[in-house]
């Protein structure tokens, strides 16, 4: 069963949007890392709660639990969104190739 061109366009737009959101989240995570590298203390500061180490390219800084959790949430959710978009793209391509009606060229 062939997908209509409208559904195919919408599906492609959703895949592209998810890829862009995933990549933007990873870029945002990188900017947070480098911001932490510049602004957070280089030694543990239990009074302020900066007790969780973060190694940013060989420089260890200490962050709070909230900062660590926020960074992890952004990073992991961005990775999940990007991987889901990649899987959707693979499924879309296989479905499109299967319903294309053309016979694949098996000669090399």
C-alpha positions as CSV (number, residue, x, y, z in Angstrom):
1,X,0.0,0.0,0.0
2,X,1.5,3.3,-1.1
3,X,1.5,6.2,1.2
4,X,0.0,9.4,-0.1
5,X,2.4,12.2,-0.8
6,X,0.8,14.4,1.9
7,X,1.4,11.7,4.6
8,X,4.9,11.2,3.3
9,X,5.7,14.9,3.5
10,X,4.3,15.1,7.1
11,X,6.3,12.1,8.1
12,X,9.5,13.5,6.6
13,X,8.9,16.9,8.4
14,X,8.4,15.1,11.7
15,X,11.7,13.2,11.2
16,X,13.6,16.3,10.3
17,X,12.1,18.2,13.2
18,X,13.1,15.5,15.7
19,X,16.6,15.4,14.3
20,X,17.0,19.1,14.6
21,X,15.6,19.1,18.2
22,X,17.9,16.3,19.2
23,X,21.0,18.0,17.7
24,X,20.0,21.3,19.3
25,X,19.7,19.6,22.7
26,X,23.2,18.2,22.3
27,X,24.6,21.6,21.3
28,X,22.8,23.1,24.3
29,X,24.3,20.4,26.6
30,X,27.8,21.3,25.2
31,X,27.3,25.0,25.9
32,X,26.2,24.1,29.5
33,X,29.3,22.0,30.0
34,X,31.6,24.8,28.9
35,X,29.6,27.4,31.0
36,X,30.1,25.1,34.0
37,X,33.8,24.8,33.2
38,X,34.1,28.6,33.4
39,X,31.8,29.4,36.3
40,X,31.7,26.4,38.7
41,X,34.3,25.9,41.5
42,X,37.3,23.8,40.8
43,X,37.2,22.4,44.4
44,X,34.3,20.8,46.2
45,X,32.2,23.3,48.2
46,X,29.9,21.4,50.5
47,X,28.5,24.6,52.1
48,X,27.0,25.6,48.7
49,X,26.2,22.1,47.6
50,X,28.8,21.9,44.9
51,X,29.9,18.3,45.7
52,X,29.3,16.4,42.4
53,X,32.4,16.3,40.1
54,X,32.1,16.9,36.4
55,X,35.1,16.3,34.2
56,X,35.0,18.8,31.3
57,X,37.9,17.8,29.0
58,X,40.3,17.2,31.8
59,X,39.2,20.1,34.1
60,X,37.2,18.9,37.1
61,X,34.5,21.2,38.4
62,X,32.0,20.6,41.1
63,X,28.3,21.0,40.5
64,X,25.1,20.8,42.7
65,X,22.7,17.9,42.5
66,X,20.2,20.1,40.6
67,X,22.8,21.2,38.0
68,X,23.9,17.6,37.5
69,X,20.3,16.3,37.1
70,X,19.4,19.1,34.7
71,X,22.5,18.4,32.5
72,X,21.7,14.7,32.5
73,X,18.1,15.2,31.6
74,X,18.9,17.5,28.7
75,X,21.6,15.3,27.4
76,X,19.8,11.9,27.6
77,X,16.5,13.2,26.3
78,X,18.3,14.8,23.3
79,X,20.0,11.5,22.6
80,X,16.7,9.7,22.8
81,X,14.9,12.1,20.5
82,X,17.7,11.9,18.0
83,X,17.8,8.1,18.1
84,X,14.0,7.9,17.7
85,X,14.3,10.2,14.7
86,X,17.0,8.0,13.1
87,X,14.9,4.9,13.6
88,X,11.9,6.6,12.1
89,X,14.0,7.6,9.1
90,X,15.2,4.0,8.6
91,X,11.6,2.7,8.9
92,X,10.3,5.4,6.5
93,X,13.0,4.5,4.0
94,X,12.3,0.8,4.2
95,X,8.6,1.3,3.9
96,X,9.1,3.7,1.0
97,X,11.4,1.3,-0.8
98,X,9.1,-1.6,-0.3
99,X,6.0,0.3,-1.6
100,X,7.9,2.0,-4.4
101,X,6.9,-0.8,-6.8
102,X,10.4,-0.9,-8.4
103,X,12.5,-4.0,-8.3
104,X,15.9,-3.4,-6.5
105,X,19.0,-3.9,-8.7
106,X,20.8,-6.9,-7.3
107,X,23.7,-6.7,-9.8
108,X,27.0,-5.2,-8.8
